[in-house]
Amino acid sequence: MKPNKANSSAPLNITGIVILACFVVVTFVLGVYGFSSVYVAKANISHSELTRWFDVCYSTIKLFSLISSPAEEALKHWAISAARLTAACSVFFSIAFATFFTAGSWFKANFLVKYYKGHYVIYGLNDESTFLIDDLLSKKEKVVIVEKDHSNSLLIQYKKKKVTLIMGDASEIAIQLKASILKAKAMVAITGCDLTNLAILKTLVESPYKPELHCHISIDNVMSYKLFEPSAFYSIENIKKQSTGLLINIFNLSEKIAIDLVQSMNLGGNTDTSSSSSEPVSVLISGFDEVGESVLRELLLLAHFCNHKKIEISILSSEDNDFFITHHQVLEHCNGKGLDLWDINFIGTEQKLQNPSNFNHIIVCNEDENIALKSILRLYDMCTLEQSKTTDNTTTFHYYNALNHDIEHQQIKSFGALKHILSFEQLLDSKSELLAQRSHNIYARAELGVCDLTAEKLSERIEIHDKKTIDSAKWLHWVNQPLFKRRSNFTEKRHFPMKLLALGGPIPSGVFECSTVEESESLDFLPYLNEFSDLNTEIIECWVTFIKERTGLTNQQLTQRMHELARTEHDRWNAFHIVNNWRYGESKDEAMKTHDCLLNWTDLEEKKPDTIKYDYKNIYHIAESLALMEQV
């Protein structure tokens, strides 16, 4: 990995050497000038001129010994007095510099860090965390790294940068206090071991200091998410009861890579996903390691379209995997079974691929970048040979490239660049987090029955409400929401582009400036809209007006499109719960993961007629969320 060029300030040791050299040079110049002005040649020496310069050099060098007295030669020449001063400065600076150079890291880690405030504490120094650390350093942020392994080869690299290194076990409260965790802006546990990361969080939760802290915890095994479910130790309810100031954000690196890919690949955008007569979206995934599994999960969550055609996912992998053991409910609801949400099949070799040009999207997820590039080029060649017979080249190509090598191709795109995925903006200052929080506040306003409060006043009311509320299920503050609800909120927002395909595509900025609507139009034709008093009808009116102008849909056609989108939203909602291993039950039980709404659309209309209106409400929320996104 190349060092971050943005952090271009000179290392401390180079700066110190330059300063010391300046002192020495000035001393020599002044000393030679001063002594050469007062020394005379000795008469009994044949080489008088040479002797004179020997004495000058000797006297100048002797200044660095600090044994000459000002009284001896103080009146001889001003340059000698100046040289004596700079010589003393050289000696003392060299001593101080050598001391700081050898013990500077120890001084920063043991004393200076106590005065840090608003810094970032990174637990774990490895190939992944370096991307985040370098990005923080490029933004001139204070960073404290806590690392346990004294033999870590990266320690030398970061000792040369403006980073405070603390050696020790991060799961010990003494080490965390040494990193000034109580005054930190945020912490990131990315040690590469789930148990270690969870132990670090547990120490913070159980500590008596109760810090106000944003905690980002890396989880490599998605099964570890179970530890954050209701009744588990790391559930938000339990954490909030012990340490109210902690805001927990759990992330899985492979999952973030998959999210970034699907958001950028225009899923379903290269085919018709609105017409019931069109072919279903088809995707080929080559390589089924951690990244491949995460890409499959993201497709299972989001690949639901207005025409209700099941996505066809083919997985090219010659090795057995335990995906359907980990996600056991997925197998129960695909390939014609259960709710029948997807069609998934495995292909053992490329030779068994009948016609790769039939796929809308081809994604190569091999974690070896050379293998990934080789595979995508081979599949691209196979597709273009077949598609050259027609004029409809609709396949998009994507391959995993974590180090983001500069290989550009018009049709082949790389994904998964860790420099982007593990950047400050993506991990610590995510706009999606802010959007989700603002979107959730719309719900909180409705629950509290207030609509005219500022964001600050609303936050105060929510905090007062949550402190008085014993039942954690009724807490309203975003930071008090269970991890599962937050993930559900994020997933709903990520599905917007797939829904918007049925409404003409992405919505440009400026649409929600209601001044663009010349005459107010009745929205009574929109199903269930009038049943929700908390919806912003002005924003929805702007949205509907723009859609009708762009697509030419009549009120009746748009109403039908809303019916289809509501059903699509319920399919997505079903998929989210199924991927997280929920199943149908007579009643909702978060601990047992059962829900009485896990039904197909027809059964839901028959058994839960009062529930389907909330799927329509989620469609109308798109307008409000997009308007918030513009503000973000």
C-alpha positions in Angstrom: 0.0 0.0 0.0 1.3 3.4 -0.9 1.6 6.0 1.8 -1.0 8.7 1.9 0.5 11.7 0.0 -2.0 14.1 1.5 -0.1 14.0 4.8 2.9 15.9 3.3 4.4 17.5 6.4 8.0 16.6 7.0 8.7 13.9 9.6 9.8 15.2 13.0 13.3 13.6 12.7 14.1 15.3 9.4 13.0 18.7 10.8 15.1 18.2 13.9 18.2 17.3 11.8 17.7 20.4 9.6 17.5 22.7 12.7 20.5 21.1 14.3 22.5 21.5 11.1 21.6 25.2 10.9 22.9 25.8 14.4 26.2 24.0 13.6 26.7 25.8 10.3 26.0 29.2 11.9 28.5 28.4 14.8 31.2 27.4 12.3 30.7 30.5 10.2 30.7 32.9 13.1 33.6 31.1 14.9 35.9 31.0 11.9 35.1 34.6 11.1 35.7 35.8 14.7 38.8 33.8 15.4 40.4 34.5 12.1 40.0 38.2 12.9 42.0 38.1 16.2 44.5 35.3 15.7 48.0 36.2 14.5 50.6 33.9 13.1 53.2 32.5 15.4 56.8 33.8 14.6 58.7 30.6 15.3 56.7 28.4 12.9 57.7 28.2 9.3 54.1 27.5 8.0 52.6 30.5 9.8 49.5 30.8 7.6 48.6 27.2 8.0 49.2 27.3 11.7 46.9 30.3 12.0 44.0 28.5 10.3 44.6 25.4 12.4 44.2 27.5 15.5 41.1 29.1 14.1 39.5 25.7 13.4 40.6 24.3 16.7 39.2 27.3 18.7 35.9 27.1 16.7 35.4 23.4 17.4 36.4 23.9 21.0 33.3 26.1 21.3 31.1 23.0 21.2 32.8 21.7 24.4 31.2 24.6 26.3 34.4 24.9 28.4 35.5 28.4 27.1 34.7 31.3 29.4 33.1 34.5 28.1 35.7 36.4 30.2 38.6 35.0 28.2 37.8 36.4 24.8 34.6 38.4 25.3 36.2 41.6 24.0 38.1 40.1 21.1 35.2 40.0 18.5 31.4 40.0 18.5 31.3 37.0 16.2 33.1 34.9 18.8 30.4 35.7 21.4 27.7 34.9 18.9 29.3 31.6 18.0 29.7 30.7 21.6 25.9 31.2 22.0 24.9 29.2 18.9 27.3 26.4 20.0 25.5 26.1 23.3 22.2 26.0 21.5 23.5 23.3 19.2 24.6 21.1 22.1 21.4 21.5 24.1 19.2 21.1 21.1 21.0 17.9 20.1 20.6 16.5 23.6 16.9 17.4 23.6 16.4 16.1 20.1 18.1 12.8 20.8 16.0 12.4 24.0 12.7 13.2 22.2 13.6 11.0 19.3 14.3 8.0 21.5 11.5 8.6 24.0 9.0 10.8 22.1 6.6 8.0 21.4 6.7 7.0 25.1 6.1 10.6 26.1 3.1 11.0 23.8 1.6 7.7 24.8 2.0 8.3 28.5 1.6 12.0 29.1 0.5 14.1 26.0 -2.5 11.9 25.1 -4.1 12.7 28.5 -4.8 16.2 27.1 -6.3 15.0 23.8 -9.9 15.9 23.1 -12.1 15.3 20.0 -9.7 12.6 18.7 -10.3 9.2 17.1 -9.2 6.0 18.8 -8.5 3.1 16.4 -8.2 -0.3 18.0 -6.1 -2.5 15.8 -3.3 -1.7 13.4 -3.6 -3.8 10.2 -4.0 -3.7 6.5 -7.6 -2.7 6.8 -7.4 0.0 9.5 -4.5 1.7 7.8 -6.9 3.0 5.1 -9.1 4.8 7.7 -6.1 6.0 9.7 -4.4 7.5 6.6 -7.7 9.2 5.6 -8.1 10.7 9.1 -4.4 11.9 9.0 -5.0 13.5 5.7 -7.8 15.5 7.3 -5.5 16.7 10.0 -7.4 14.7 12.7 -5.8 13.5 15.9 -5.5 9.7 15.9 -4.6 7.3 18.7 -3.8 3.7 17.7 -4.1 1.0 20.3 -2.2 -2.2 19.3 -1.3 -5.3 21.3 1.3 -6.9 19.0 4.8 -5.4 19.6 6.1 -7.2 16.5 3.6 -5.6 14.2 5.6 -4.4 11.1 3.3 -1.4 10.6 4.3 0.2 13.9 7.5 1.6 12.5 5.6 3.2 9.6 3.2 5.0 11.9 5.8 6.1 14.4 7.1 8.3 11.6 3.7 9.9 11.3 1.9 12.1 13.7 0.1 9.2 15.4 0.1 8.4 19.0 0.7 4.6 19.5 -0.4 2.9 22.7 0.7 -0.7 23.2 -1.5 -3.0 25.3 -4.7 -5.0 25.4 -7.5 -2.7 24.3 -10.1 -4.8 26.3 -8.6 -3.5 29.5 -10.1 -0.3 30.9 -6.7 1.0 31.9 -5.5 1.0 28.3 -8.7 2.6 27.1 -8.3 5.4 29.6 -4.7 5.8 28.6 -6.0 6.5 25.1 -8.2 9.2 26.6 -11.3 7.4 25.4 -13.6 9.6 27.7 -12.7 12.7 25.6 -12.6 11.0 22.2 -15.0 11.9 19.3 -15.3 8.3 18.2 -13.7 4.9 18.5 -13.3 2.2 15.8 -12.6 -1.5 16.8 -11.2 -3.1 13.7 -8.7 -5.7 15.2 -9.7 -8.5 12.7 -11.2 -10.6 15.5 -14.8 -10.4 16.5 -14.2 -11.6 20.0 -11.6 -8.9 20.6 -13.8 -6.2 19.2 -16.8 -7.3 21.3 -14.6 -7.4 24.4 -13.5 -3.8 23.8 -17.2 -2.8 23.5 -18.1 -4.8 26.6 -15.4 -3.0 28.6 -16.9 0.4 27.6 -20.4 -0.8 28.4 -19.5 -2.0 31.9 -17.1 0.8 32.8 -18.2 3.2 35.5 -17.3 6.3 33.5 -20.3 6.2 31.1 -18.6 8.1 28.1 -20.5 10.0 25.5 -19.0 8.1 22.5 -19.8 6.9 19.0 -18.6 3.3 18.8 -18.0 1.6 15.4 -17.5 -2.1 15.8 -16.3 -4.3 13.0 -17.9 -7.7 12.7 -16.4 -10.2 10.3 -18.8 -13.0 10.8 -22.4 -11.9 10.1 -23.7 -14.6 12.5 -22.2 -12.4 15.2 -25.2 -10.0 14.6 -27.2 -12.4 16.7 -25.3 -11.0 19.7 -27.0 -7.7 19.2 -30.6 -9.0 19.0 -33.1 -8.5 21.8 -32.3 -10.3 25.1 -28.6 -10.6 24.1 -25.9 -8.8 26.1 -25.1 -6.4 23.2 -28.7 -5.5 22.5 -29.2 -1.8 22.3 -31.7 -2.1 25.2 -29.1 -3.7 27.5 -26.3 -1.3 26.4 -28.5 1.8 27.0 -29.4 0.6 30.5 -25.8 0.4 31.4 -24.2 3.2 29.4 -26.6 5.7 28.0 -24.0 7.8 26.1 -22.9 5.0 23.7 -24.1 5.1 20.1 -23.3 1.7 18.6 -22.7 1.2 14.8 -21.9 -2.3 13.7 -20.4 -2.8 10.3 -19.2 -5.8 8.2 -16.6 -4.9 5.6 -17.8 -7.4 3.0 -21.3 -6.1 3.5 -20.3 -2.5 3.0 -18.5 -3.6 -0.2 -21.6 -5.2 -1.5 -23.8 -2.2 -0.6 -21.4 0.1 -2.4 -21.5 -2.2 -5.5 -25.3 -2.6 -5.7 -25.8 1.2 -5.2 -23.4 1.9 -8.1 -24.3 -0.9 -10.6 -27.8 0.4 -11.5 -29.5 -2.9 -10.6 -32.3 -3.5 -13.0 -31.6 -0.3 -14.9 -30.6 -2.0 -18.1 -33.9 -3.8 -18.7 -37.6 -3.1 -18.3 -38.7 -3.8 -14.7 -42.2 -2.3 -15.0 -43.8 -4.5 -17.6 -45.2 -7.9 -16.6 -44.2 -9.2 -20.1 -40.5 -8.4 -19.7 -37.9 -11.0 -18.8 -36.8 -11.1 -15.1 -33.5 -9.5 -14.1 -30.7 -12.1 -14.1 -27.4 -11.9 -12.3 -24.3 -14.1 -12.4 -22.0 -14.1 -9.4 -18.6 -15.7 -9.9 -16.7 -16.5 -6.8 -18.5 -17.2 -3.5 -16.2 -16.3 -0.7 -17.1 -13.6 1.9 -17.6 -10.9 -0.7 -19.6 -13.1 -3.0 -21.9 -14.1 -0.1 -22.4 -10.5 0.9 -23.2 -9.5 -2.7 -25.8 -12.3 -2.8 -27.3 -11.1 0.5 -27.6 -7.6 -0.9 -29.3 -8.8 -4.1 -31.7 -10.9 -2.0 -32.6 -7.8 0.0 -33.0 -5.3 -2.9 -33.8 -7.2 -6.2 -37.6 -6.7 -6.1 -39.2 -4.8 -8.9 -42.5 -3.4 -9.9 -43.3 -6.2 -12.4 -42.9 -8.8 -9.6 -40.6 -10.9 -11.7 -38.3 -13.0 -9.4 -34.7 -12.2 -9.9 -32.7 -15.1 -11.3 -29.3 -15.5 -9.6 -26.7 -17.9 -10.8 -23.7 -18.6 -8.7 -20.5 -19.8 -10.4 -18.6 -21.8 -7.7 -17.0 -25.2 -7.6 -16.7 -25.3 -3.8 -19.3 -26.2 -1.2 -20.5 -23.4 1.0 -22.7 -23.0 4.1 -24.7 -20.0 3.0 -28.0 -21.8 3.2 -27.1 -23.1 6.6 -26.4 -19.6 7.9 -29.4 -18.2 6.1 -31.7 -21.2 6.5 -34.9 -19.4 5.7 -33.7 -18.2 2.3 -33.7 -21.8 1.0 -37.3 -22.2 2.3 -38.5 -19.3 0.2 -36.9 -19.6 -3.2 -37.1 -21.7 -6.3 -40.8 -22.2 -6.0 -41.0 -22.7 -2.2 -42.6 -20.7 0.5 -43.0 -17.1 -0.4 -41.0 -17.8 -3.5 -39.0 -14.6 -3.5 -36.0 -15.6 -5.7 -34.6 -18.2 -8.1 -31.1 -19.3 -7.1 -29.0 -21.9 -8.8 -25.4 -23.0 -8.6 -23.1 -23.7 -11.5 -20.0 -25.7 -11.0 -17.8 -24.6 -14.0 -17.8 -22.0 -16.7 -18.2 -24.7 -19.3 -21.7 -25.2 -17.9 -22.7 -21.6 -18.7 -25.1 -21.9 -21.6 -25.0 -18.2 -22.7 -23.5 -15.6 -20.3 -24.8 -12.8 -22.6 -28.3 -13.5 -21.2 -27.3 -12.0 -17.8 -28.1 -8.4 -17.1 -25.3 -8.2 -14.6 -22.1 -10.2 -14.2 -20.2 -9.8 -10.9 -16.8 -11.5 -10.2 -16.2 -11.6 -6.5 -12.9 -13.6 -6.2 -10.9 -12.0 -3.4 -7.6 -12.6 -5.4 -7.6 -9.6 -7.7 -5.6 -11.3 -10.4 -8.1 -14.1 -10.6 -11.0 -11.7 -10.5 -9.6 -9.6 -13.4 -8.9 -12.8 -15.4 -12.4 -14.1 -14.9 -14.2 -10.9 -15.7 -12.2 -10.5 -18.9 -12.9 -14.0 -20.0 -16.7 -13.6 -19.2 -16.7 -10.3 -21.0 -15.1 -11.9 -24.1 -17.7 -14.7 -24.0 -20.5 -12.2 -23.8 -19.3 -9.8 -26.5 -18.8 -12.6 -28.9 -22.4 -13.6 -28.5 -23.8 -10.1 -28.3 -22.0 -9.0 -31.4 -24.7 -10.9 -33.3 -27.3 -8.5 -32.0 -27.4 -4.7 -31.2 -28.7 -5.1 -27.7 -25.7 -5.1 -25.4 -27.3 -4.9 -22.0 -24.8 -6.7 -19.7 -22.9 -4.8 -17.0 -19.6 -6.2 -15.8 -18.1 -5.7 -12.3 -15.1 -7.3 -10.6 -13.7 -7.0 -7.1 -10.6 -4.9 -6.8 -9.8 -3.9 -3.1 -6.7 -1.9 -3.8 -8.3 0.0 -6.7 -5.6 -0.5 -9.3 -6.0 2.0 -12.1 -7.5 -0.3 -14.7 -10.3 1.5 -16.6 -12.7 0.0 -19.1 -15.8 1.4 -20.7 -18.0 -1.6 -19.8 -16.0 -3.3 -17.0 -16.1 -1.6 -13.6 -14.2 -2.5 -10.5 -15.7 -2.3 -7.0 -14.7 -2.7 -3.4 -11.9 -0.2 -3.2 -11.0 -0.2 0.5 -9.7 3.4 0.3 -13.2 4.4 -0.4 -15.1 1.8 1.7 -12.9 2.5 4.8 -12.8 6.3 4.4 -13.9 8.9 6.9 -17.0 9.8 4.9 -18.2 6.3 4.4 -17.5 4.9 7.8 -17.5 7.7 10.4 -19.5 10.5 8.8 -22.0 8.6 6.7 -24.7 10.7 5.1 -27.0 7.6 5.1 -26.8 7.6 9.0 -27.9 11.3 9.1 -30.7 10.6 6.5 -31.9 7.6 8.4 -32.0 9.6 11.7 -33.9 12.5 10.1 -36.3 10.1 8.4 -36.9 8.4 11.8 -37.6 11.7 13.4 -40.6 12.1 11.1 -42.0 9.0 12.8 -41.1 10.3 16.2 -42.9 13.6 15.5 -46.1 11.7 14.7 -45.8 9.5 17.8 -45.3 12.6 20.0 -48.0 14.6 18.2 -45.8 17.6 17.5 -45.1 19.1 14.1 -43.8 22.6 14.7 -40.7 21.9 16.8 -37.2 22.6 15.6 -34.7 19.7 15.4 -33.1 20.7 18.7 -36.4 21.0 20.5 -37.6 17.7 19.1 -34.4 16.0 20.2 -35.0 17.3 23.8 -38.6 16.1 23.8 -37.6 12.6 22.5 -34.9 12.3 25.2 -37.4 13.3 27.9 -39.9 10.8 26.5 -37.4 7.9 26.4 -36.3 8.6 30.0 -39.8 8.3 31.2 -40.6 5.3 29.1 -39.8 1.9 30.8 -40.7 -0.2 27.7 -37.7 -0.1 25.5 -39.8 -1.0 22.5 -41.5 2.4 22.7 -38.2 4.4 22.8 -38.2 7.0 20.0 -34.6 8.3 19.9 -32.7 7.1 16.9 -29.7 6.1 19.1 -32.0 3.9 21.2 -33.4 1.9 18.3 -32.4 -1.7 18.1 -29.8 -2.7 15.5 -32.3 -4.7 13.5 -34.6 -1.6 13.1 -31.7 0.6 12.1 -30.7 -2.0 9.5 -34.3 -2.2 8.3 -34.4 1.6 7.9 -31.1 1.6 5.8 -32.3 -1.3 3.6 -35.6 0.5 2.8 -33.7 3.6 1.7 -31.3 1.6 -0.4 -34.3 0.1 -2.3 -35.4 3.6 -3.5 -33.6 3.3 -6.9 -35.3 0.0 -7.7 -38.8 1.5 -6.9 -38.0 4.7 -8.9 -37.3 2.6 -12.0 -41.1 2.3 -12.2 -41.6 6.1 -11.9 -39.2 7.2 -14.6 -35.9 6.9 -12.8 -33.9 9.0 -10.3 -35.4 12.3 -9.1 -33.3 15.4 -9.9 -32.6 18.0 -7.3 -35.0 20.9 -7.0 -38.1 18.8 -7.6 -39.3 19.3 -4.0 -39.3 23.1 -4.2 -43.1 23.4 -4.1 -43.0 26.6 -5.9 -42.6 24.5 -9.1 -46.3 23.4 -8.7 -48.3 26.1 -10.4 -51.7 24.9 -9.2 -52.5 22.7 -6.3 -53.9 19.3 -7.5 -56.0 16.9 -5.5 -54.2 13.8 -4.5 -57.3 11.8 -3.6 -56.6 9.4 -6.4 -53.5 8.0 -4.4 -54.6 5.0 -2.4 -54.6 5.3 1.4 -52.9 8.7 1.3 -55.7 10.4 3.3 -55.4 7.9 6.1 -52.1 9.3 7.3 -52.1 12.8 8.7 -48.4 12.8 9.3 -47.4 12.7 5.6 -46.1 15.9 4.0 -48.6 16.3 1.2 -46.9 19.3 -0.3 -43.7 17.4 -0.9 -45.7 14.4 -2.2 -47.6 16.7 -4.6 -44.4 18.1 -6.0 -43.1 14.6 -6.5 -46.3 13.3 -8.2 -46.5 16.4 -10.4 -42.9 15.8 -11.7 -43.5 12.1 -12.2 -46.6 12.7 -14.3 -44.8 15.3 -16.4 -41.9 13.1 -17.0 -43.7 9.8 -17.6 -47.0 10.9 -19.0 -48.9 8.7 -16.7 -52.5 9.5 -16.0 -54.0 9.5 -12.5 -55.4 6.1 -13.1 -52.1 4.7 -14.4 -50.2 6.2 -11.6 -52.7 4.7 -9.1 -52.1 1.3 -10.6 -48.3 1.9 -10.4 -48.6 2.7 -6.7 -50.5 -0.5 -6.2 -47.7 -2.4 -7.8 -45.0 -0.5 -5.8 -46.8 -1.2 -2.5 -46.7 -4.9 -3.3 -43.1 -4.6 -4.3 -42.4 -2.9 -0.9 -44.0 -5.8 0.9 -41.9 -8.2 -1.1 -38.8 -6.3 0.0 -40.0 -6.3 3.6 -40.6 -10.0 3.4 -37.1 -10.5 2.0 -35.4 -8.5 4.7 -37.0 -10.6 7.4 -36.4 -13.9 5.6 -32.7 -13.1 5.0 -32.5 -12.4 8.7 -34.1 -15.8 9.4 -37.5 -14.7 10.5 -40.5 -16.9 9.8 -44.2 -16.7 9.9 -46.0 -16.9 13.3 -49.4 -16.2 14.6 -48.0 -13.2 16.4 -44.9 -10.9 16.2 -42.2 -12.1 18.6 -38.8 -10.4 18.1 -37.0 -12.9 20.4 -38.4 -15.9 18.5 -38.2 -14.1 15.1 -41.8 -14.7 14.1 -44.1 -12.3 12.4 -47.8 -12.6 11.4 -47.3 -10.3 8.3 -44.8 -12.6 6.6 -47.4 -13.5 3.9 -47.6 -13.0 0.2 -49.6 -10.0 -1.0 -52.8 -11.8 -1.6 -52.9 -13.5 1.8 -51.9 -10.2 3.5 -54.9 -8.4 1.8 -57.2 -11.2 3.1 -55.8 -11.8 6.6 -54.4 -8.4 7.5 -56.4 -5.8 5.5 -55.6 -3.0 8.0 -51.8 -3.6 7.5 -51.3 -3.2 3.8 -51.8 0.6 4.0 -48.4 0.9 5.6 -46.7 -0.5 2.5 -48.4 2.4 0.6 -47.2 4.8 3.3 -43.6 3.6 2.7 -43.9 4.5 -0.9 -45.1 8.0 -0.1 -42.2 8.3 2.3 -39.9 8.1 -0.7 -40.7 11.7 -1.5 -40.0 12.9 2.1 -36.8 10.9 2.3 -35.5 12.3 -1.1 -36.3 15.8 0.1 -34.3 15.2 3.2 -31.5 13.7 1.1 -31.2 17.1 -0.7 -30.9 18.8 2.7 -28.2 16.4 3.8 
